[in-house]
Amino acid sequence: MTDTGRAQDVTDTGRTEGATDTGRPQEAPEASRPRRADDVVGPRTARSRNRRRIILSELALTITFTLAAALGLAQREDLDSTALFLAGWALNLGVLALCCVLPWSRIPSSWVVLVPLVDFVAVGLSRAAAGEALSGVGLLAAFPVVWIAASRMQTAVAVAVTGIASLAIIWFPLVAGPGPITLDTLVDPILLPIMLTGLAWFVSELTEDNRRRQAALRASQAALRESADAGRARERLLGTVLDTVSVGVLAVDACGNDILMNARQREGHAAAAPPGNDDPSEAELLIFGEDRVTPVPPDQRPVLRAIGGEDLDGDQVWVGTGRSQRALSISSRSMHDDDGAFAGTVVSFNDITELLRALHAKDDFLSNVSHEFRTPLTSILGYLELGLERREDLPEGVAGFLQVARRNALRLERLVEDLLAINAGTFEVHPEPTDVGRVLAEAASSSAVRAARAGVSLENRAPSSLHAVADPLRLAQAVDNLLSNAVKYTRSGGTVTLDAELGESGLTVRVQDTGIGIEAEDLHQVFDRFFRSSSVRSSTVQGVGLGLLITKSIVSEHGGSITVTSEPGVGSCFSMTLPQPAP
């Protein structure tokens, strides 16, 4: 079987550029077919291998032929013709010599098949001279049969060639001999051609199947190389992209092992490491809460929660200590396999240190400016009130001017108070049993004057007596803010409705208007500091965007919630819900 493998390689690698294979379609262009091992090692090495395979394939026959020749010489008295017998052996030796000296790299690959055909002639000569004593010499034809069958000839052609050649081997002595040619003399030795032809068909089919497998394997290897190259290219691209972004990225598998970590996250991981510990575990990292001092318990740390399957959204922690301490906003998304099982998570770390510092600086600025405004405002209001007390001594019209100045000074004072309350961070509330109905009635009465001037109808549907637990002063402030906004943003002829009820969820207070409404994309920002929608900013309605934030802070200090629904051109409805203690 070693010879079969060698013979197969002979014609596969023996072609020259531009040559076509015997009985086979021309191969695809070099650029479109998978590379063979010979293409990889270089043309010189390929030519050397081709030459060696041809020589080794012929040498196998020559060695066997030589042993048969030696046996024939030992029984030369039984040979029909010793000279003809040796002539066949000599022809085989000559073919071997030619195989060793011919420049196969410059000979078309289709010509290589002449070698086994000449071997058929050599075997035929020796068999014709062997006589009955060494009739088995004809079996040497199996070598050229395998060679031809393993070439790139089509199976039918290979079988036909070997069948004709093997018949020639057994019929040549009959034709050249002195005896008469009869049907029996032609049929008796037919077993050898049948065996050789069957062998040729078997080897050809086996070789073709093997060749197809090799082609499929080369194609698979080429696809695998391309896939590996594409994978490495994608990996380089992904690594470059991740190292370019300013957000730390960490990917872990279902067991919590790191899969991927970009350069920014490696820096953050190093910043959170305790001094002297270059490779800390998650539990050893210096991670603190929003106060920058209290360590976050290991089981509450964001990465461990993310590994547990929890999706995080903007969790804020501080890492490190001292002047190098950094604030991180952490988000995560879980990964799942085709069966829906947890397969890991991707965690992002956004450094928000500078943002928090900027917000803190802004709060300090607003607080300082508000305090600085308060002193001159107190003096201005005091002198305006003194002037108004002596209005009878003032020239005609001056009192009206002073009243306008006082009204705007009071408005500015309320704005300063709001700024100070916002920057304080919390509103102190003191819940107590309160007649909410009376508080709402007073708030509605206070806003009724503004509503009448704006041509807006204000309707109070709240019960006149409704008892609940709440801070009456803060509740009144929150309702005043909602009613003030409703009146300001409702056109003349519109309606503002105040309502309240006590249910299972607690005390609910609603302020509904038929005003200009709020765009859907602005609803999630209405409670943000200084936010005013573009439609409001372009209108003549004054404001700085603090009323709703103050209202939300009051409701939050009560442990409640506030929601809003709105439709542009139809109106808005704000609902405050304050939980109540169990009876």
C-alpha positions in Angstrom: 0.0 0.0 0.0 3.0 2.3 0.4 3.6 2.1 -3.4 0.0 3.0 -4.1 0.3 6.1 -2.0 3.6 7.1 -3.8 2.1 6.4 -7.2 -0.8 8.6 -6.4 1.4 11.5 -5.5 3.5 11.1 -8.7 1.0 12.5 -11.1 -0.5 14.9 -8.6 2.7 16.8 -8.2 4.4 16.2 -11.6 2.4 18.8 -13.6 4.0 21.9 -14.9 2.4 25.3 -15.2 -0.3 25.4 -17.9 -0.5 21.6 -18.3 -3.7 19.7 -17.9 -4.2 16.3 -16.3 -4.8 13.1 -18.3 -8.6 12.5 -18.6 -9.4 15.1 -15.9 -10.9 18.6 -16.2 -8.3 21.4 -15.8 -7.9 22.6 -12.2 -9.2 26.0 -11.0 -6.8 28.9 -11.2 -4.2 29.2 -8.5 -5.9 32.1 -6.8 -9.2 30.3 -6.4 -8.1 26.9 -5.2 -6.8 25.9 -1.7 -3.1 25.9 -1.3 -1.4 22.4 -1.1 1.6 21.7 1.1 3.8 21.9 -2.0 2.6 25.4 -2.6 3.6 26.4 0.9 7.1 24.9 0.9 8.1 26.4 -2.4 8.6 25.3 -6.0 12.1 24.0 -5.5 11.1 21.7 -2.7 8.0 20.6 -4.6 10.1 19.6 -7.6 12.5 17.7 -5.4 9.6 15.8 -3.8 8.0 15.0 -7.2 11.3 13.6 -8.5 11.8 11.5 -5.4 8.3 10.0 -5.5 8.6 9.0 -9.2 12.0 7.3 -8.5 10.7 5.5 -5.3 7.6 4.3 -7.2 9.7 2.8 -10.0 12.3 1.5 -7.6 9.6 -0.7 -5.9 9.0 -2.5 -9.2 12.7 -2.7 -10.0 13.6 -4.4 -6.7 10.8 -6.9 -7.1 11.7 -7.4 -10.7 15.3 -8.0 -9.8 14.4 -10.7 -7.3 12.2 -12.4 -9.9 15.1 -12.1 -12.4 17.5 -13.8 -9.9 15.0 -16.6 -9.5 14.7 -16.9 -13.2 18.4 -17.2 -13.7 18.6 -19.8 -11.0 16.1 -21.8 -13.1 17.2 -20.7 -16.5 17.0 -24.2 -17.9 13.2 -23.9 -17.5 13.0 -20.6 -19.3 11.8 -20.4 -22.8 14.2 -17.6 -23.6 16.8 -16.4 -21.2 17.8 -13.5 -23.4 14.2 -12.2 -23.7 13.7 -12.7 -20.0 16.7 -10.6 -19.2 15.7 -8.0 -21.8 12.5 -7.3 -19.9 14.5 -6.9 -16.7 17.0 -4.6 -18.5 14.2 -2.5 -19.9 12.9 -2.0 -16.4 16.4 -1.0 -15.2 16.6 1.5 -18.1 13.3 3.0 -17.1 14.5 3.4 -13.5 17.7 5.1 -14.8 15.6 7.5 -17.0 13.5 8.3 -13.9 16.6 9.3 -12.1 18.0 11.6 -14.8 15.0 13.1 -16.6 14.1 16.8 -15.6 10.6 16.1 -14.4 9.9 19.7 -13.5 10.0 20.6 -17.3 8.0 17.6 -18.5 4.2 17.8 -18.8 2.6 15.8 -16.1 0.5 13.8 -18.6 3.7 12.2 -19.9 4.5 10.6 -16.6 1.9 7.8 -17.4 4.4 6.6 -20.1 6.5 5.2 -17.3 4.0 2.5 -16.2 3.1 1.7 -19.8 6.8 1.0 -20.6 6.8 -1.2 -17.4 4.0 -3.2 -18.9 6.2 -3.9 -21.9 9.1 -5.0 -19.6 6.8 -7.3 -17.6 5.3 -8.7 -20.8 8.7 -9.5 -22.3 9.8 -11.3 -19.1 6.5 -13.2 -18.8 6.7 -14.3 -22.5 10.2 -15.8 -21.9 9.4 -17.3 -18.4 7.4 -20.2 -19.7 5.4 -22.3 -17.4 8.0 -22.4 -14.6 7.8 -18.7 -13.8 4.4 -17.8 -15.1 3.8 -15.8 -11.9 6.1 -13.1 -13.3 3.0 -11.6 -14.9 1.9 -10.5 -11.4 4.6 -7.9 -11.6 2.1 -6.0 -13.8 0.3 -5.1 -10.6 2.8 -2.3 -10.0 2.1 -0.4 -13.2 -1.6 -1.2 -12.8 -1.6 0.5 -9.4 0.4 3.4 -10.8 -2.0 4.1 -13.7 -5.1 3.5 -11.5 -3.8 6.0 -8.9 -3.1 8.7 -11.5 -5.6 11.4 -12.5 -7.1 9.3 -15.3 -10.8 8.8 -15.2 -11.7 5.4 -13.8 -13.1 4.1 -17.1 -9.9 5.1 -19.0 -7.6 3.6 -16.3 -9.5 0.3 -16.3 -9.5 0.2 -20.1 -5.8 0.9 -20.3 -4.9 -1.7 -17.7 -7.3 -4.3 -19.2 -5.8 -3.9 -22.7 -2.2 -3.9 -21.3 -2.8 -7.0 -19.2 -4.4 -8.8 -22.1 -1.4 -7.9 -24.2 0.9 -9.5 -21.6 -0.8 -12.9 -21.8 -1.7 -12.9 -25.5 1.7 -11.6 -26.8 3.4 -15.0 -26.3 0.5 -16.8 -28.0 0.7 -14.5 -31.1 4.5 -14.6 -31.3 4.8 -18.4 -30.5 4.8 -21.2 -33.0 1.7 -22.9 -31.8 -1.8 -22.5 -33.2 -4.1 -19.8 -31.7 -7.4 -21.3 -30.5 -10.2 -20.1 -28.3 -9.0 -22.3 -25.4 -5.5 -20.8 -25.6 -6.9 -17.3 -25.4 -9.3 -18.0 -22.6 -7.2 -20.1 -20.3 -4.9 -17.4 -19.0 -7.7 -14.8 -18.8 -7.8 -14.8 -15.0 -4.7 -12.6 -14.7 -6.2 -9.7 -16.8 -9.5 -10.0 -14.9 -7.6 -9.7 -11.6 -5.5 -6.8 -12.8 -8.5 -5.0 -14.2 -10.4 -5.4 -11.0 -7.4 -4.2 -9.1 -7.2 -1.1 -11.4 -10.9 -0.3 -10.8 -10.6 -0.8 -7.1 -7.5 1.4 -6.8 -8.9 4.1 -9.1 -12.1 4.4 -7.1 -10.2 4.3 -3.9 -7.8 7.0 -5.1 -10.6 9.2 -6.5 -12.4 9.0 -3.1 -9.2 9.7 -1.3 -8.5 12.6 -3.7 -12.0 14.0 -3.0 -11.4 13.7 0.7 -8.1 15.5 0.4 -9.7 18.3 -1.6 -12.4 18.6 1.0 -9.8 18.6 3.7 -7.7 21.3 1.9 -10.9 23.4 1.5 -11.7 22.9 5.1 -8.2 23.9 6.2 -8.3 26.9 3.9 -11.7 27.9 5.4 -10.3 27.3 8.9 -7.3 29.5 8.1 -9.5 32.2 6.7 -11.8 32.0 9.8 -8.8 32.1 12.1 -7.4 35.1 10.2 -10.8 36.8 10.3 -11.1 36.0 14.0 -7.7 37.5 14.8 -8.5 40.5 12.8 -11.8 41.0 14.7 -10.0 40.4 17.9 -7.5 43.1 17.1 -10.3 45.5 16.0 -12.3 44.7 19.2 -9.2 45.3 21.3 -8.4 48.6 19.6 -12.0 49.8 19.9 -12.2 48.8 23.6 -8.9 50.5 24.4 -10.0 53.6 22.6 -13.3 54.2 24.5 -13.1 56.2 27.7 -15.3 53.7 29.5 -13.9 50.7 31.4 -15.3 47.4 30.1 -15.2 44.0 31.8 -16.6 40.7 30.6 -16.9 37.7 32.8 -18.2 34.1 32.3 -20.9 32.3 34.3 -18.3 31.3 36.9 -17.0 34.8 37.4 -13.7 34.4 35.5 -12.5 37.4 33.5 -12.9 37.0 29.7 -12.1 40.5 28.6 -10.9 43.7 30.2 -9.9 46.8 28.3 -7.0 49.2 29.2 -9.3 51.7 30.9 -10.7 49.1 33.3 -7.2 47.7 34.0 -6.3 51.3 35.2 -9.4 51.5 37.3 -8.8 48.0 38.8 -5.2 49.1 39.7 -6.5 52.3 41.3 -8.9 50.3 43.5 -6.2 47.9 44.6 -4.9 48.1 48.2 -1.3 49.3 48.6 1.1 46.4 48.0 -1.5 44.1 46.4 -1.0 43.9 42.6 -3.7 41.3 42.0 -6.5 41.7 44.5 -9.8 39.8 44.4 -13.1 41.6 44.1 -13.6 41.4 47.9 -10.2 43.0 48.5 -10.8 46.1 46.3 -11.2 49.5 48.0 -14.8 50.3 47.1 -16.9 52.8 49.1 -20.4 54.1 49.0 -21.6 57.6 48.0 -20.2 59.1 51.3 -16.7 58.0 50.1 -15.9 56.5 53.5 -18.2 53.5 54.1 -16.9 50.3 52.5 -19.4 48.5 50.3 -20.0 44.9 51.7 -18.5 42.3 49.4 -21.8 40.7 48.6 -23.2 44.1 47.6 -20.4 45.1 45.3 -21.5 45.8 41.7 -19.4 43.2 39.9 -20.5 40.4 42.2 -24.1 41.4 41.9 -23.7 41.4 38.1 -22.1 37.9 38.2 -25.1 36.8 40.1 -27.3 37.7 37.1 -28.5 41.2 38.2 -28.6 43.9 35.6 -27.2 47.2 37.0 -28.0 50.7 35.7 -25.8 53.5 36.9 -24.8 52.2 40.3 -22.5 54.8 41.8 -19.4 53.9 44.0 -16.1 55.4 44.9 -12.8 53.4 44.4 -9.4 54.0 45.9 -8.5 56.4 48.7 -7.1 59.9 49.2 -6.7 62.4 46.4 -6.7 59.6 43.8 -10.2 58.4 44.8 -12.5 58.1 41.7 -16.3 58.0 41.3 -17.6 55.3 39.0 -21.1 54.8 37.5 -21.5 51.0 36.9 -23.9 49.3 34.5 -24.1 45.7 33.4 -26.0 43.4 31.0 -26.3 39.7 31.4 -25.5 37.2 28.6 -27.5 34.0 28.0 -26.8 30.9 25.9 -29.2 29.4 23.3 -31.1 27.6 26.1 -31.6 30.8 28.1 -29.1 29.9 30.8 -26.9 32.6 32.3 -23.6 32.6 30.4 -21.9 35.6 31.9 -22.2 39.4 32.0 -20.6 42.6 30.6 -19.9 45.4 33.0 -19.2 49.0 32.1 -17.4 51.5 34.4 -17.9 55.2 33.6 -15.6 57.6 35.5 -17.9 60.4 36.7 -15.5 62.0 39.1 -15.1 65.3 37.2 -18.9 65.4 36.7 -19.6 65.1 40.4 -16.9 67.7 41.1 -18.5 70.1 38.6 -22.0 69.5 40.2 -20.6 70.1 43.6 -18.9 73.3 42.5 -22.1 74.5 40.9 -24.0 73.8 44.1 -21.4 75.7 46.1 -21.7 78.6 43.7 -25.5 78.7 43.9 -25.5 78.5 47.6 -22.9 81.2 48.0 -24.6 83.5 45.5 -28.0 82.9 47.2 -26.6 83.8 50.6 -25.0 86.9 49.1 -28.4 87.9 47.5 -30.3 87.5 50.8 -28.6 90.4 52.7 -29.2 93.2 50.1 -32.7 91.9 49.3 -33.6 92.1 53.0 -32.4 95.7 53.0 -34.2 96.6 49.7 -37.5 95.1 50.9 -37.2 96.9 54.3 -36.7 100.4 52.6 -39.4 99.7 50.1 -41.9 98.9 52.9 -40.8 102.0 54.8 -41.4 104.1 51.7 -44.8 102.5 51.1 -45.8 103.2 54.7 -45.4 107.0 53.9 -47.1 106.9 50.6 -49.2 110.0 51.5 -45.9 112.0 51.4 -44.8 110.6 48.0 -45.5 112.4 44.7 -48.3 111.1 42.7 -47.5 107.7 40.9 -44.4 107.0 43.0 -46.2 104.6 45.3 -47.2 102.5 42.3 -43.6 102.3 41.2 -42.5 101.2 44.7 -45.2 98.6 44.8 -43.9 97.1 41.5 -40.4 97.1 42.8 -41.5 95.4 46.1 -43.5 92.7 44.2 -40.4 91.8 42.1 -38.1 92.0 45.1 -40.5 89.5 46.9 -40.3 87.3 43.8 -36.6 87.4 43.8 -36.6 86.6 47.5 -38.7 83.5 46.9 -36.3 82.4 44.2 -33.4 82.8 46.6 -35.2 80.7 49.2 -35.9 78.0 46.7 -32.2 77.9 45.7 -31.1 77.6 49.3 -33.7 74.9 49.9 -32.5 72.9 46.8 -28.8 73.2 47.7 -29.5 72.1 51.3 -30.2 68.7 49.7 -33.3 67.8 51.8 -36.4 69.5 53.0 -37.2 68.9 56.7 -40.7 67.6 57.0 -42.6 67.0 60.2 -45.7 64.9 59.5 -48.6 65.2 61.9 -52.3 64.6 61.8 -53.6 67.3 59.5 -56.8 68.5 58.0 -55.7 68.2 54.4 -59.1 69.5 53.2 -58.5 72.8 54.9 -54.9 73.0 53.6 -56.0 72.4 50.1 -58.8 74.9 50.4 -56.4 77.6 51.6 -54.0 76.8 48.7 -56.9 77.0 46.2 -58.0 80.3 47.7 -54.5 81.7 47.4 -54.2 80.7 43.7 -57.8 81.8 42.8 -56.6 85.5 42.5 -53.9 84.6 40.0 -56.3 82.3 38.1 -58.9 85.0 37.8 -56.4 87.5 36.5 -55.3 84.9 33.9 -58.9 84.1 32.9 -58.6 80.5 34.2 -61.3 78.7 36.2 -59.9 77.1 39.3 -62.1 74.3 40.8 -61.4 72.6 44.2 -63.1 69.2 44.3 -61.2 68.0 47.4 -63.4 67.1 50.4 -63.7 70.0 52.8 -62.6 67.8 55.7 -60.0 65.2 54.9 -57.7 64.0 57.7 -54.3 62.5 57.0 -50.7 62.5 58.3 -48.6 65.1 56.5 -46.5 68.2 57.1 -49.1 71.0 56.6 -46.7 73.7 55.7 -44.7 71.6 53.2 -47.8 70.1 51.7 -49.2 73.6 51.2 -45.9 74.6 49.5 -46.1 71.6 47.2 -49.7 72.2 46.2 -49.0 75.9 45.7 -46.2 75.0 43.3 -48.5 72.7 41.3 -51.4 75.2 41.2 -49.1 78.0 40.2 -47.6 76.0 37.3 -51.1 74.9 36.2 -52.4 78.5 36.1 -49.3 79.8 34.4 -49.4 77.2 31.6 -53.2 77.2 31.0 -54.6 79.6 28.4 -57.4 82.0 29.2 -60.7 80.1 29.3 -59.1 76.9 30.5 -59.7 75.0 33.7 -57.5 73.9 36.7 -58.9 71.2 39.0 -57.7 70.3 42.5 -58.8 67.0 43.9 -57.7 64.6 46.8 -58.7 61.3 48.2 -57.6 58.8 50.9 -57.2 55.3 49.7 -55.2 52.1 50.3 -52.0 53.5 48.8 -52.3 56.6 51.0 -53.2 60.2 50.5 -53.4 61.2 46.8 -53.6 64.8 45.7 -54.1 65.6 42.0 -53.8 68.9 40.1 -55.2 68.7 36.5 -55.2 71.4 33.9 -56.3 72.0 30.3 -53.1 73.8 29.5 -50.4 73.6 26.8 -49.2 70.2 27.9 -45.8 68.6 27.9 -44.0 66.9 25.0 -43.5 63.1 25.5 -39.7 63.4 25.2 -39.7 66.0 28.0 -41.8 64.1 30.6 -38.8 62.3 32.1 -37.0 65.7 32.7 -39.8 67.8 34.3 -38.5 67.2 37.8 -34.9 68.0 36.9 -33.2 71.1 38.3 -33.6 74.2 36.1 -35.4 72.2 33.4 -37.8 74.1 31.2 -39.1 72.7 27.9 -38.3 74.4 24.6 -42.0 75.4 24.1 -42.1 77.0 27.5 -38.8 78.8 27.0 -40.1 80.4 23.8 -43.2 81.6 25.6 -43.7 84.6 27.8 -44.2 82.5 30.9 -41.5 83.3 33.5 -39.7 80.7 35.7 -36.4 79.1 36.4 -37.5 75.4 36.6 -37.3 74.8 40.4 -40.9 74.5 41.5 -41.4 70.9 40.4 -38.0 69.8 41.8 -39.0 71.4 45.2 -42.4 69.6 45.1 -40.8 66.3 44.3 -38.3 66.8 47.2 -41.1 67.5 49.6 -43.0 64.4 48.5 -39.9 62.2 48.7 -39.2 63.4 52.2 -42.7 62.2 53.1 -41.7 58.8 51.6 -44.2 59.2 48.7 -44.1 59.6 45.0 -45.2 62.0 42.3 -46.2 61.2 38.7 -47.2 63.2 35.7 -49.3 62.4 32.6 -49.6 64.9 29.8 -50.6 65.4 26.2 -49.6 68.5 24.2 -52.5 70.8 23.6 -54.8 68.8 25.9 -53.3 69.4 29.4 -51.4 67.7 32.3 -52.2 65.9 35.5 -49.8 65.8 38.5 -50.5 63.2 41.2 -48.8 63.2 44.6 -49.2 60.1 46.8 -48.2 60.2 50.5 -48.1 56.9 52.4 -50.1 56.8 55.6 -49.3 55.0 58.9 -51.2 51.8 59.6 -54.2 52.4 61.8 
